[in-house]
């Protein structure tokens, strides 16, 4: 069973990465996992503080659409706000 679980067969650090591209890669790998629903439910129940769980990104204990990288926001993000 562990061979079917992406979080067990890839670098665990990927699910706690800081770079957006790596976070998106972890989310994509989660979508192939047979345990995605249970993983997400467990993370919500435990109020996971951060990381990718069940194909979703957690930041400060809340699910967010995308994880923003460190540093200043892009100009397009500040203009849209």
N, C-alpha and C positions, 0 to 999 in steps of 0.2 A: 504493500500500500504506500509506503514512504516514497517509492519511486514515482508515484503519480502526483505527489505534492510538490509543487514548485518551490515552496519555502524550505523544503528539506533537501532539494537537489541543486539549488543555486546558493550563491553567497548570501547568508542571512543579513549581512549589512545592507543589501539592496533594499530591503523592506524598511530601512531606517535611514535612507540616503538623504542628503541635503540637496543634491542637484535634481532639478525638475525632470531631466531626461531619464535618470535612473528611477525616480519615483514612478514615472509613467511606464517604464519597463516592468517594474514590480506589479503595477496594477494590471498590465496586460497578461503577465504570467498568472496572476490570481484568477483571471477570467477563464483559464484552462483547468482550474482546480475543481475536483468533485466536491470539495468541502467548503466552497465559497460562502454559502448561506449560513452555515453553522459558525464559520470563522467570524463573519461580520456580526452575527447575533451575540457571540461570546465577547467580542471586543466592545460592543455597545454596552453589554451588561457589566463588564469589568471597568468601563469608562477608561479605555486605553488612552494614555496621554498623547501618544504620537506614533507614527509609523503607518504602514499600509497593512490593512486588515480586511479580509474579505473583498478585496478589490476597491476599497475606499481609503482615502487619505484622512488620517486623524492628526489634528494640530490642536494642542491644548485641550484634549479630551473631546473635541467636536469634529464631526465629519465636515470636510471642506471639499469644494469642487476641484481645486488644484492647489498644490503647494507652491508658494512663491519662494524663489531662491533667496539666498541672503543678499544683502546690499540694498542699494537704492532701487525703487521701482522704475520700470521703463517709462519713457515719456508718454507713450500711448496709454499706459495705465493711469497716470496722473491726470491726463487730459480728459479721460473718460469719467473720472471720479468727480 
